[in-house]
Amino acid sequence: MKKSGSIVRWDPEHQSGYIRSPQTAAEVYFHLRDYEGPHPVTIGTEVVFDEIVIGGKGPRALSVKLPPPPPLQEAAAAPQVAAEPVLEASAGVSAAARWRERRDERRRNLVATGLLGAWCLLWLIGIAAGRMPWVVITGVVLVNIATLFLYWRDKHVAEEGGWPWPVEHLHAAAVLGGWPAAWVAQHALAHRLEEASFQRTFLACCVVNALGLLLWVTLPLWAG
């Protein structure tokens, strides 16, 4: 059922918030992936949305977007010359923002792909040089499996509700060597890809782990 209301709460860390609607007693939860309005999300923005209820966890909003423009006859009463530049400027800013987001995402993917290739190469060199005992290899495999679970649970909590674990758990798993699984999970689940601050920290964790691995593999050369 289509309803209307305004955004009253927004959590940038978890990319979710709540809408207050006169047609619903409780505040309605929504996530960024269901939001089709302007970015960044601003409290007080008037929106329309489709409301659903999942498993008794309270109402949730889907297809959250700005209200449709007024009818043509009402819009005609306003000065046309003043309105057109505003619409064009708004559209231009939105297009530019989308282009920057796509450019940044391509750059992150290229860096992550390069790091992944270097990471795999370092592991092969380390195994061939006898620097990677089986206990270490087993530990890294288990860390990556645990990382997949952490991202699955984080995605589940974001969509279905629940008690979220600190985001630092995701970054800690990446630093410990689980970042390849984290990168796969982010793209497979379409989760946290649009969070610029999270992606910057995640990339830093990848670099730290790759540098640590490089130091460990080349340590005999430095010691010699």
N, C-alpha and C positions, 0 to 999 in steps of 0.2 A: 504494500500500500504506500503510495506516494505521500510524504509528509514534508513539512517545512519547519524551520527553526533556526537557531544561531549557535555558533561554536562558543562554548563557555569554558572549556578546559583543553589544554594541549600540552603534551609531554614530548619535547623534541628528542629525548633520549630513546624512548620506546616508539616514537613515530605514531602516536595514537592520541586520541582525545575524546571529548564528549560533546554532544549536541543537546541543547534544551529546546523542546518543542511543546507548544501548548496542546498538541494532540496526544502527547504521551506523558504519563505521570513521572516516570523515571527518566534520568538522563540517558541518552542513547550513545553507546560506544561506537567509535569508528577508527579505522586504521588508514595510514597514509595511502596504501595501495588502492583503497576504495574512494580516495578523494580526487576529484577532477577539477577542483577550483584553483585559484592562484596560489603560487608559492612565494615566500614561505607562508605557512598556515598562520592566520591571524585570528585571535579571539575577538568575537563580536561579528564575524562574517556571517551573513545570512545565506542559508543553503536550503536545498531541497534534497530529499533522499528517499530510498526504499528501506522500510524497516522490516527486520526479521527477528525471530527469537530462536536461539539455539540451545537446546538442552537445559532450559530453565536458568540460563546464566544472565538473563536480562536482555533488553533489546539491543540490536546491532544495526548500524546504518550501512547500506551499500549504495553504490552509484551516487556518492555525495558530490553535488555540483552547485553552482550558483543558480539562483532563480532565473527563469526565462525572461527575456526583455519584455517590456510592456507592449501591448497591442500597437499596431502601426498607427492607428488614428491618434493614440495618446502621444506616441513619440513624435508625430508630425507637429504637435503643438509647440514642441521645444525648438529652439533655433538650430536648423540643420547644419549651418556652417560651423558652429562651435562644437557640435557633437562629433563630427566626422574625424577631425584631427586627433581627438582623445582616443577614439576607437582604434585608429590606425597606429597611434603610438603604443597603445596597450598591446595590440597584436604584434607589433615589432619587438617590443621588449620580451614578450612570451616566446616568440620564435628564436630570438637571440639566446634566451636562457636555455631553451631546449637544445639548441645547437651546442652551447657550452657544456651542458650536461653530457650529451653524446660524445663530444670530444674528450672530456675528462674520463669518461668510462672507457673509451678506446685506449687512452694512454695507460690507464690502470691495468687493463687487460694485457697490453703489450709488456708492461713491466712485470706483471705476475707470470706471464708465459715465459719470459726470459729467465726470471728467477727460478721457475720450476725446472727449466732445462738445466740450468747451472746446478741446482740442488740435486737432481738425479745424477748428473755427471760426477759431482763430488762424492755422492754415495758409492757409485761404482768404483771410483778411484780409491776411496777409503776401504772398501771391501777387498779390492785387489791387493792393496798394500797391507792388509791385516790390521787396519785401524778400527774396524767395526766388528767387535765380537757379537755373537748371536744374541746375547742378552740385550745389547743396545738396539739391534735390528728389531727384535721382538717388542721392545719397549716403544719404539717409534710407530710400529704397526698398531699397537694397542692405543697409543695416543691419537692416531688418526681415526681409529674406530670410535673412540670416545668423543672426538671432535664432531664427527657426523651426528652422534646422538645429541650433543649440546646444541647444535644448530637446529636439529629437528625439533627439540623441545622448545627452543626459543621461538621458532616459527609457530609452533602449536599454541604457546601461551599468547603470542601476539594476535592470533586469529580467534582462539576459543576462550581466552581469559585464563586467569590462574595466577599463581605466585611466581613472578619472574626472578630468575637468578641474576646476579650481578653480571653486567656485560664484560667485566674484567675476566670472568671465567673463559669467555671466548678468546680474548686476547692472550691469556696465559697459555691456553692450548696451542695457539699459533706459535708462540715463542718456543714452546717445548718441542716443536717439530710437526704439529698437526695442521699447519697452515695449508698444505696442498689439499687436504680433505675439506678444510674450511672454504677454500676458494671454489672447490667443486660444489659444496653444499650451498653456498651463496647463489650460484648460478642455477643449480638444479631446483632449488626451492624459491628462487626469485626473492631472496631475503636479505635485507640490509644493503642492497646495492645502491640505493638512492641516498644513503646517509653519508654525507661527505666527511664528517668528523670521524665516524666509525671506520670508513675506508682508509683515511689517512693513518689512523692508529694501526689498523690491520696491516697496511703496507710496511709501516715501520717495524712491526713484529716479524714480518717475513724477512726483511733485510737483516735484522738482528740475528735471527736463526741461521740464515745463509752465511753471514759473516762468522758466526760461532762454528758452524760446520767447516768452513774454509780454514779457520785457525786450527781446528782439531786435526784435519787431514794433513795440513802442511807443517804441523808442529815438529815432526822429526827433522825437516829441512832447517827450521830455525834453530833447533837444538844442536844440529850438526855444524 
